[in-house]
Structures are given as C-alpha cells and as structure tokens.
C-alpha cells in the first residue's frame, strides 16, 4: 500500500509546531517543505528543519505499508488542512509528484502537488548518547529562561538557556541579556558537562516540552554538538551554542537578607501585571517604571515630558525594611512576575533588584531616573583636619542611562558621590562620541552622493561628445 492517511487532528497539531521551524523565505526550496515518512515498522512521521534545528512529529497510530519518503510543500499542506473536514490521504506518484485526497464539506477533492526529491532533504544528525529523564518542570523553566536571554546578534553565547552543572549539588538553568539574569537551581541533571541550548521558536512554543521529557547530548570536540529533546509525540534536535558562558555567579548578590523586602500576594502580582503595560513611560528608551517602597508599594510611570509620576498603590503586599525608591525596565518586571517570583529585594536606587522565590531568582539592573543625588559629607574625626571641598556638579542633561550587568559587584567607593558623577560624565562623553560618529556617517553619505553625481556627469559628458562626433560625420 503506497499511500498514507493523515488524521486532520494529528495534522493540525503537527503543522502548528512545524511552522516554528519551516522557513517561508529561505532561498533553499527544501527548507520550505515537510518530509512525510513511513519506516519499515509502519511508524509515520512529519519532519521539518532550518539546518540548525530538526523537528519531527510522530503520527499515531502506525500504518503498515512499504517504507517511503515524500516532500510536501508546507504552505500547500497547511491550506489543505485548514479547509478539510476529514482525513488527508497522501499518494506519492513519483519523486517530484504526489496527490492529496481530502474533503471540504460534502465535496471530495483530489489535488496534484509538485514535490522535491526526498534525497534533497538534509540528513538528520545521529544522536548515539543515552537519553536522561528530565524533571516535570524542566520545560516550563526553560521557557521562562528564554524570556531573559539576549536577542543581540553580536552576543551569540547569551542567546540561549545554559544548563550549568559545575556545582555538583546545585545544577542551574541560567540565562542573561547583560541587564537581567534568570537562575533556577532546583535541578539535578545527569550531565557530564554544562550545555547551552539556543533559544528557538519551537523550543519556546507552549505545545512542546509538556509532561514527560528526555534529553540527550551529542558532543563534538571539533565543533558545536547537538542536543536532542524528546516527548511522546515530538523529537527536537538542536545545535548547541558554542562558546564560554559568562561566570554568572559573580554578579548575583549573596547576602540580601538585610535588604528591603516586598512580599507579593497573588492578587498583587495580578494587579502589577495588569497595570505595568498601561502606565506612562512607553516612550522612554528603557520603558521605565518606578517602584516606590514605604509603608505601601507604589508602581509608577511617567512620559518624557511629564513632571509628575502617574501610578497606584499595590494592595496585598508585606513590606519589611527601610523606605527606598528604584526604577527598572517594565519588561523585566513583567517577566519576573510571569515566572511567579513573588518577593522583591531592594538595597538602594543604584544597586540591582532581586526577584525571588524558593529555587528561582532574577537579578535586574536598575534604570537611572535622574542625576546623582546631593550627599552630605560625614564630619571628619576631631583628630583630623578636614579641607572643605566643593560638591561635584551633577549633569542635568543626562536623564537616564541603560546599565549593563557589571562583571562583579563591588562595595561602594569611599567617595560615592564623586564616583556617580564620574559615571554621569562618562555617559556625556559617550553621547558626544555617538553624535560625532553620526556626523561622520552623514559626511560619508554626502561624499558617496558627490561621487555618484560625478559619475553621472561623466556619463552625460561622454554622451554629448558621442553626439557631437556623430554630427561631424554628417555630410551636406
């Protein structure tokens, strides 16, 4: 029997996942196809790839018949499924041709489809290492880690979730984009070495990694290895990120027990998630929100031209510690709340915030709302003579700056105000340099335009000369 029946329910599920992998704009036509296969045991599967990720959906039940492979255009198969109200029958006729039989309403249809030769489909990497069973919450935690991974193409090593097994009794899933860091450390992986799994639309898809899951790692000394994740219906083989992940433990504050703590109830989390995208401040570079902690927690925001903050008190919180005000990017706040992190720890306006719950934490760099505050110097001891010093002037032109995760948290310098003012001056210099670079880019564009105009003029002059020569050849 040289045909395969695809139940519509199974086909819809398969195409929903494969759509995360199929490249609809690729210059390679084979990457826009789905490979339909049946092996010698009658197992039917649908596969797709973008060369770095290979995804396969196993169709139930098995269908006895001779082994076959056929490549079907994804778009055509997807349109067929959307309009069909019954099973889809696939009948291969040649290496470059197949027929689809399906039904729309009461009307049976049969359509001829142009295909590619099966051997054009890239070979799937072979994973020979044994698979290990992963914890039930592995998939959810992996998706949460991807929310904090970098999207900067120049920082490829940060574009994934790092399974860190360096600490034997505390294996951790880590991700960072340089301004926020996510870490979940309630795992015990049977891995010989740490693994960096890249962020991919399919891996971040909620339809994958639900329930039982296994993981296998195929290492390669000469190049990046592969990771295979398997669930009852899905197989995903993805290329590892090759490179050294940063020493992330150095930037995580170790002693936060004495910091101001804000314990959030479920109602408080829901209120903040509802409120945070609607507050003013979306026009700011960092989409800033302010957390003002006193006897109550206030979540506030303001636009660039606003003089006062707009905000609301958050109900259902417990606060311990001193009053403090800080600010952060609202995206990181929303990520932390969606991950269920229900406690916020804050030390000062200029130090990282820590969102946490047992087994998980997120460290977020703050955003500067204004210039450095004026500080009153402490009086010198009586045995020493103090020389009056002029307090450093702040730079009001620098309203806010985007901070990067420091390589290591250091204690504040003795002259904290001078250090903060130095940072402000550095930001001003950076702004001037960026403006200078923009000016050079504009000048480069003008020079290119001059060169283009010159070539155009030369062509016009050559054309006029040719015309004159033609007129000289005319005899009366």
N, C-alpha and C positions, 0 to 999 in steps of 0.2 A: 504494500500500500504506500504509494509515493505521494502522500498528502498529510497535512497536519491541521487539526481543528484547534482553534484558539478561543476558549470561552471569553465572552465580552468582559465579564467582571475581572478575570485574570489579566486580560489585555489592557484594560484601563489602568489597573494598578501598576503593571509593568511600565507602560508608557509614561506614567506620571513620574516615576523615578528615572527612567532612561532619558527623559527630556532635560534633566540636570547635567547630562554628560554629552549628549549629541550636539555637535557644533553646526549651527544652521548657516554660518557664514564662512566655513572653512574652505580653503582652496583645494582641499582633498575631498573629492566626492564620497569616498568610502567612509569618511567620518560623519557623513550625514545619513548613514544607513543604520539599520538594526539587523543583526545577524540572528536568524532563526535556525536553530539546530535541533537534531534528534540523534542521540547516541545509540550504540548497539543495544543498550538496556531499555530503550524506549523513553528515556528522560528527555523532555522538551525544554528548551531554554531560549531566552531572548537576551542578546548582549549588545552593548554599545561601548565606545571608547573615544577619548580625546588624546590618546597616546600616553598620557601620564596617569590616567585612571581607566580601569577596565571594570565595568559593572555588568553583572549577569543576574537575571531573574529566572527562577526555576518554576515552570508551569506544572500545575497539578490537574488531573492525575497523569501518569505515564501513558504513552500511546505506542503500542507495539508497531513496528514497521522498520523498513530499511533505513540505515543512517543517512542523513542528508544535511546539507547546509545551504541556505539561501539568504541573500542580502536584499532587504526590502527598504525602500525609501521611507525615512521616518515620517515626513510630512504626509505622504500618501496614506500610510498606515494609520496615522493619527486621525486624519479626516474620515477614513473608513469607519473607525471605531466610534467617533462622535455621532455619526448618522445611523449606525447599525443598532438594531434591537434584538439581535441574535448572535450566534457564534459566527466567527470568521473562519472560512476554510481556505487554506493556502495550498495551491497546487503548483509546484515547480515544473516548468516545461523545458527549460534549457538553462545554460549558465547565465544568460542575460535576459531571461524572461520568466514570468510567473503569472498565475491567475488568482484573483481573490473572489471568492463567492460569499456574499453576505445578503442581508435582508433589511430593507427600510420600510417600515410599516408592513403592509401585506405584499410588497413587491420584492421578489427575489432578483438580485443583480449579480452579474459576473463581469469583472473588470480585468483587463490585461495590464500588467505592470512591468516596466523596463527595470532590470536589475543589473548588478555588477557581478563579476565572477567571484565566488566565495573565497578563493585564494588571495584576493586583494585585501581582505580584512587582516589587520595587524595581528600577529600571534600573541596570545595571552601569556604573560610571564608565568613560569612554573615555580610554585611555592612547595618546597620539599620539607621545610621545617614543621615540626608538630604544632598544632594549634592549642592555645590555652583558653580556658573558660574565663570570661570577664565578669566582674560584679554586675548586678542587675541595674545599678545606677550609672554605669560607665557611659552609656550613650547620651543620657541627659547631661552629665557633667562635661562630656566632650563638646557638645553643642554650646553649653554655657561658656566654655573656654574659648571657642571660636569667636564669640562676641567681642572679646578683648584682644584678639590677635591683630597684627598690623595689616594694613592694606597698602602700605608703601612699597612700590615695586623695587626700590633700592635697598630694602631691608628684608630680603627673602627669608632669612633664617627666623624671622619673627612672624612669618605668615602661616602659623600653624599652632597646634597644641603639643606641648613637649611632655612626654611621659618620662619623668625623672625618677630613676631608681638608684641614685648614688647613695642615698641614706637607706640602709638595709631595712630599717623598721618603720620607715615613713616614705613610701612611694607617693609621688605627687603628680597631678596633671596641672601644668603651668602654661600660661600664655601672657603676652605683653605686647603693647604697641609703643612702649617708651614713655607713656604718660599715665598708663594704668596697668596694673598687674593682677591677674587672677590666679589663685592657687587653691587646689582641693587635695587634701592629703590623707584621705581615709582609705587608701588602696594598698594592696599587696599584689604586685604583678610578678608573674613568673618569667621575668625578662633578664637576660644576661647583661644587656646594655640599654641605655636610655634611647628613646625613639622620638623623632619629631615628625608628627603626622600633619601634612599640609591641610589648610582649610580648603574645602571644596563644596560646591553647591549640593552635591549628593550627600556628602557626609554630614552637612548641616541640615539636611532635609529631615523633617519630623517623621517621615514614613520609614526611615531606616534606623537601625540600632534600637529597636524596641524589644524589650524582653531578653531572651537568651541570645548571647553573642559570644563568638570566639575570635581570637586574634593570633596570627602567625606572622613572624618576621623573617624575611629572607635577606640576609646581609651580603654585602659585596665590598671587598677591600678596595677595589679599583674605582668604583662609582657608587652612586646612591642606591641603596637596596629597595626592597618592596615590603609593603605591609598588606596583609590580607585580613579583612573583617568579614565574618560570615554570620548570617542569621538564617532561620529556617527557609526563607524564600530567596534571600539575596546573597550574592558574593560581590565584594568590592576589593579590588587590588589597586593600591595607590603607591606611587613612588615617594619614598621618604625625602624629607628636606635634608640636604647635605650641607653641613656646616656646624660650627660650635655655638650652641645656645648660650646666652649670657649667664653669668653667675648671679642668678636672680635672688638668692637668699640674702645677699649683701644689702639689698635695698628694702627689705622687709623689716619694719621696726620690731624689735624683740620685746621691749617692755612697754606695753600700752595700758597696763592696769591702772596707772595713776592718771590717765588722760580723762577728759570729759567724755562720759558715755551717754548715748541716747539709745534706749531700747524701744524698738518699734513694734506695735501690735499689728495684726493682720489688717485691721481697719486703717491704721496709719500708713502702711505700705500701699494699700489700695488708693488712699487719698492722694499720696505723693505721686503715684504712677498716673493718676488721672489729672493732677494739677500741673506736673512738671512740663508737659509739652505745650501747655496753654498759657504759661506765664510769659510776660515780655522778655526780650533778650535774644530772640531768634536771629536778630540782625547783627549780633556781636560775633566776632570771629570764633570765639570759643563757646558760643551758645550758653552763656554763663548763668548759673543760678547761685543764689546766696543762701547759706544755712546760718541762721542767727539763733544761737542757743542761749537761753537764760532760764527763767522759770518755765518758759514754754519754748517749743521748737517752731520757728517761723521759716517757711520756704518762700523766697522772694526772687524777683527778677525785674530788670528794667532795660529799656531800649537805650541806644547810644545817646539820644537827645533828651532823655528823661532825667529830671533832677532827683526824683524820689523813687524808691522801690515800690513795686506792687506785689503783694503776697498775702499769705494767710497762715494762721496758726494751725498746726497739725495736731489733731486730737489723738488720744490713745498712745502717749509716749511716756516713758520714765526717764528722768534726767538726773545724773549724778555728776558732780564736779563743778568747776568754775564756768562762768559765762564766757563764751567765745563765739566769734563770727568768722566764717571762712566761705570760700566760693569754689565751684568746680563746674566742669562741663556737664550739662544735663544728660548727655548720652551715657556717661559713666554712672551717673546716679541711677538712671533707668535700668542699665544693665545689672547693677548691684541689687536693685530691688527685685527685678525679674528672677534673679538667681536665688531669691529667698534670704538674702543676707539682712538680718533684722536688727543688727546693732551697729551703731556708728561711733567710732572713737576719734576724738579730735584733740590735738595738743595745742596748736596755735594756727594763726592765719597762714603762716608761711611753710608749714610742715605737712607732709602727706596725711590724708584721711585714711582710716582703715575701716572698711565694712567687713563684718564677720558674723559667723555663726559656727557652731561646732563642726570642725572638719573643712571649712571653707573660709576664704578671706579674699578681699580685693583691696589693693593699695592704690590710691588715686592721688596724683599730684594736684595741688590747688591752683587756682587762677587768681592773679593779682587784680583787684578791683580798683586800686588807687596807688598813689605813690607811697613810699615808706613813711610810717608814722613818726612824728617827732617824739623822741625819747628824752627823758630827764636823766642826766648822768648821775650816778651814785656819788655821794660825797666821799672824798679820799680820807684815809685814816689820819688822825691828828699828827702822827709822827712824820707824815709826808707832806710835802708842799705841792699843791696842785696848780697847774697852769691853766687858766681859762682858755677854753678852745671854742671856736665858732662852730655851732652845729652845722653839719653838712646840708647844703641846699638840696631839696628834692627836685625832681624833674617833672613838672606837671604835664609835660607833653606826652609822657608815656603813661597811658591809662591802664593798659593791661598787656600781659605778655603770655605767650604759650610756653610752659615749662616742660623740660624733658626729665625723665627719670634719672636721678643722679647715679653715678657709679657706686657710691656708698654714702650712707647717711653719716654726717659728721656733726659733732656738737657745735653750737653757735659760737662764733668768734667773740673775743672779749669786747671788741667794738662793733656790736651788731648793726648799729645804725649806719656806720661808715661802710660796712660790707654790703648792706642792702642798697645804699646809694651807689656804690660801685657797680652793682648788678644793673641798676637803672641806667647808669651812664653807658654800660656795655650795650644795653638794648638800644640806646640812642645811636651809638656808633653803628650797630648792625643795620638800623633803619637808614642811616645815611649811606652805608655801603650798598644796600639794596637799591636806593634811589640812584646812586651812581651807576650801578650795573644796568638799571632800566634805561638811564640816559645813553650808555654805551650801546645797548641793544637798539635804541631808536636811531642813533647815529649810524650804526651798521646797516639798518634798513634803508636809511637815506642814501648811503653810499651805493648799496645794491641797486637802488632805483636810478641813481645817476648813471651807473654802469649800463643798466638796461636801456636808458634813454640814449646813451652814447651809441650802443649797438644799433638801435632803431634808426638813429640819424645817419650812421654809416651806410645802412642798407638803403635808405632813401637817396643819399648822395650817389651811391652806386647805380641805383635805378635811373636817376636823372642823367648820369653820364652815359649809360647804355642807350637811353632815348636820343641823346644828342648825337652819338655815333651813328645811330640809325638814320637820323635826319641828314647827316653829312653824306650818307651814301645815296641819297635821292638825287637823281639827275633830271634836269628840266630840258 
